[in-house]
Amino acid sequence: MDNQKIEQLLHIEAIKNLRILYSHYLDSNKLKELTHLFTVDAVVQTDRDPWCGREGIYAGLDKAFKDYDQSNHGNYPFLHAITNHWVEITGPTTAQGRCYLIDLVTGRPKNESPLLLLGLYADEYVLIGEKWQISKSQLDLVWPDRNV
């Protein structure tokens, strides 16, 4: 395998790790660390109004965290499982990716399903210095209320 292919694989793994780290930071309420996974001017689109820039992303995720942390545990009111990650390097400093989201909520009674939603992240990434960051993220919901 030539050096260029090895370099590309290393970039793809770094990008996959970035999206997984996002889930860990979100679920453990480390929102400040999470926002630094995004470019300063990033845009996140969910089923709500878009969140623009790191401050907007922080505010949107902070509200979501508080909405689901009904027991005031301070962490893990939900778990974001990321799977089927696909990444394509599109240029020397750009990439795009898709992955499935299985979102579980942990505050429900034992007899209720923890499944909150199923979705698909569509992301754009930028290499800044030696670090990949998310520049755009769109979450399409496929269940229970489809918005694709």
C-alpha positions as CSV (number, residue, x, y, z in Angstrom):
1,M,0.0,0.0,0.0
2,D,1.4,3.4,-0.9
3,N,1.9,6.3,1.5
4,Q,-1.0,8.3,0.0
5,K,-3.5,5.5,0.7
6,I,-2.2,5.1,4.2
7,E,-2.5,8.8,4.8
8,Q,-6.1,8.8,3.5
9,L,-7.0,5.9,5.8
10,L,-5.5,7.8,8.8
11,H,-7.7,10.8,7.9
12,I,-10.8,8.7,7.6
13,E,-10.2,7.1,11.0
14,A,-9.6,10.6,12.5
15,I,-12.9,11.7,11.1
16,K,-14.8,8.7,12.4
17,N,-13.3,9.2,15.8
18,L,-14.4,12.9,15.7
19,R,-18.1,11.9,15.2
20,I,-17.8,9.2,18.0
21,L,-16.1,11.7,20.3
22,Y,-19.0,14.0,19.7
23,S,-21.4,11.4,21.1
24,H,-19.3,10.7,24.1
25,Y,-19.0,14.5,24.9
26,L,-22.7,15.0,24.4
27,D,-23.8,12.1,26.5
28,S,-21.5,13.0,29.4
29,N,-22.4,16.7,29.3
30,K,-19.0,18.0,28.2
31,L,-20.4,20.6,25.9
32,K,-17.5,23.0,25.9
33,E,-15.2,20.2,24.7
34,L,-17.9,19.2,22.2
35,T,-18.1,22.6,20.6
36,H,-14.4,22.6,19.8
37,L,-15.1,19.6,17.5
38,F,-16.8,22.1,15.2
39,T,-15.4,25.0,13.1
40,V,-16.1,28.4,14.6
41,D,-18.7,29.1,11.9
42,A,-20.2,25.6,11.8
43,V,-23.9,25.0,11.2
44,V,-25.9,22.2,12.7
45,Q,-29.4,21.4,11.4
46,T,-31.7,19.1,13.4
47,D,-35.5,19.0,13.5
48,R,-35.3,22.5,15.1
49,D,-34.0,25.9,13.9
50,P,-30.3,25.7,12.8
51,W,-27.6,26.3,15.3
52,C,-24.9,28.5,14.0
53,G,-21.4,28.9,15.3
54,R,-20.0,27.3,18.4
55,E,-22.1,29.5,20.7
56,G,-25.3,28.5,18.9
57,I,-24.4,24.8,19.0
58,Y,-23.6,25.0,22.7
59,A,-26.9,26.7,23.4
60,G,-28.9,24.2,21.3
61,L,-27.3,21.1,22.8
62,D,-27.4,22.5,26.4
63,K,-31.2,23.0,26.0
64,A,-31.6,19.4,24.6
65,F,-29.4,18.0,27.5
66,K,-31.5,19.8,30.1
67,D,-34.8,18.7,28.4
68,Y,-33.8,15.1,28.7
69,D,-31.9,15.2,32.1
70,Q,-35.2,15.2,34.0
71,S,-33.7,13.4,37.0
72,N,-30.8,16.0,37.2
73,H,-28.1,13.4,37.0
74,G,-25.8,15.7,35.1
75,N,-24.8,13.1,32.6
76,Y,-26.2,10.3,30.4
77,P,-29.8,11.3,30.0
78,F,-29.4,9.8,26.6
79,L,-26.9,7.6,24.7
80,H,-26.0,8.3,21.1
81,A,-24.9,5.1,19.3
82,I,-23.2,5.8,16.0
83,T,-23.0,3.1,13.3
84,N,-22.5,2.4,9.6
85,H,-20.0,5.3,9.3
86,W,-19.0,6.2,5.7
87,V,-16.4,8.9,5.0
88,E,-15.1,10.2,1.7
89,I,-12.1,12.5,1.4
90,T,-13.3,15.1,-1.2
91,G,-10.2,17.3,-1.3
92,P,-6.9,18.0,0.4
93,T,-8.6,19.6,3.4
94,T,-12.3,18.5,3.0
95,A,-14.4,15.4,3.5
96,Q,-17.9,14.3,3.9
97,G,-19.5,11.6,5.8
98,R,-22.7,9.8,6.8
99,C,-23.5,7.6,9.7
100,Y,-26.6,6.2,11.4
101,L,-27.8,7.4,14.8
102,I,-29.6,5.2,17.3
103,D,-30.6,7.6,20.1
104,L,-31.6,6.1,23.4
105,V,-33.1,8.0,26.4
106,T,-32.1,6.7,29.8
107,G,-34.7,8.4,32.0
108,R,-37.7,6.3,31.1
109,P,-39.2,3.7,33.4
110,K,-37.9,0.1,33.0
111,N,-41.1,-1.1,31.3
112,E,-40.8,1.5,28.5
113,S,-38.6,1.4,25.4
114,P,-35.5,3.5,25.7
115,L,-35.5,4.1,21.9
116,L,-35.9,7.8,21.3
117,L,-35.2,8.1,17.6
118,L,-33.4,6.8,14.6
119,G,-31.5,9.2,12.4
120,L,-28.8,9.8,9.8
121,Y,-26.0,12.3,10.3
122,A,-24.8,14.0,7.1
123,D,-21.6,15.9,7.8
124,E,-19.0,18.0,6.1
125,Y,-15.5,18.1,7.6
126,V,-12.6,20.5,7.2
127,L,-8.9,19.9,8.1
128,I,-7.6,22.9,10.0
129,G,-3.9,22.5,10.8
130,E,-3.7,18.9,11.7
131,K,-7.2,18.5,13.2
132,W,-10.4,17.6,11.4
133,Q,-13.5,19.6,12.5
134,I,-17.1,19.4,11.6
135,S,-18.2,22.4,9.5
136,K,-21.7,21.3,8.8
137,S,-24.0,18.7,10.3
138,Q,-27.5,17.7,9.3
139,L,-29.5,15.2,11.3
140,D,-32.3,13.6,9.2
141,L,-34.8,11.7,11.3
142,V,-36.2,8.5,10.0
143,W,-38.2,7.3,13.0
144,P,-40.5,8.1,14.7
145,D,-41.3,11.2,12.8
146,R,-39.6,11.2,9.4
147,N,-38.1,14.5,8.2
148,V,-35.9,13.2,5.3
